Amino acid sequence: MENLTQIQEKLDSLYQECQEKKAKKSKISKGKNQEIILLLGKLAGNPEATTDIIAAQLLRFPSGICKEYFDSLTKNACLSIELVDELLKKTVAADSNISKILSYVPSVIIVIIKNYEKNKLYLKSAQLPELVAFIAKYALNSDNNRNQFQNVINKTSGAIYLLDYSAIGKKELNNIWNVTKKIYPDLSQARYESFITEWAEKYGFIRKKTEIQSEPVQEISENIAEIQPEPVKEMSENNHAVLLTAFKEEFAPVLVSMQNLQENFLKNQTAVLNLNATVSSLEHQIKQLSQRITEMQKEKDTETHRLSSEIAELETRNAELDAKLKEAYQLNSREASLEAEKIRADLIKNLSFLYEDWLDYEHSDVSEENYESLQAIIKKIFRAIERNGINVKGNHT
């Protein structure tokens, strides 16, 4: 178990970290907040720590810590309301910063009433009426503080009007009444009209309906003279020691709960960090894939452009070749026609003489002499044909 010095050293280190964050206009993490609250809880459970030491340590940290600390401290109403009162009294008394007190006291009132709602244990508190009177004083002339006071009314469902204000001075009661009237000019329209009316009747701000009408009722002015309550007797050292011992004993299970809450918080925080790491890894992979897809698309576009250019070039060349082939075909056709014409002319020239020889024998009788002459004419005809490139022999030898 950590001793008082070790706990205070850790709190000193966290306080220094808070100051550094404040200088940089940033806030400490939720994990650090939980660590501070747990250490303050350990401090409350340490037998060497007095309520003065606890209050002094608590007030060093941001006001939000104070609200969370009292919420954790009073969760499930594990501590008696008397012990909570003692710590509240020491905490507020040790704080000289009015603005800071006003920043956390409304929230502390709300969490204590909420946590001690069962069996209305909050009604036994002596400090809650004091705190309500304190914030009412500063709500009179400040819209922001008045809004905070109204928020306390709403968040406690009007329960602040059920508290026992018998030990509160008349001037402080008058402040509460005047703030209430500013918030609810028409009391009949107030959300918690029955609680407020009962409170106002109890402390003499409005007449009870059962009072005799003939009896004069003294009006309460805003400048009513302060009536000092009967001074509260200071707690003896012996009684204070007994109360502090009881506080330590009752706080032990609360500390265990706070430690369990921090362990669960750290586990959840680790899981969140792991998930964040996984998400970051996936995001990195997605980014790389996206970049690769972009590169591939660019490569595809480049290749498509190149192929399109090549196709266009091939089509152009093909068209040129088609034109040349057509031209060559036409030229070849003309040449072939001329060649055929030349052959025809040569054949006519060569065969015309042979034809004349043939006519001499066309109607003559067949004889051995005629046969030889006709045979010679036929041979000359075939030689003339062959001279013009026409092979009629084929496969014949």
Beta strands, then each sheet from edge to edge (+ up, - down):
end
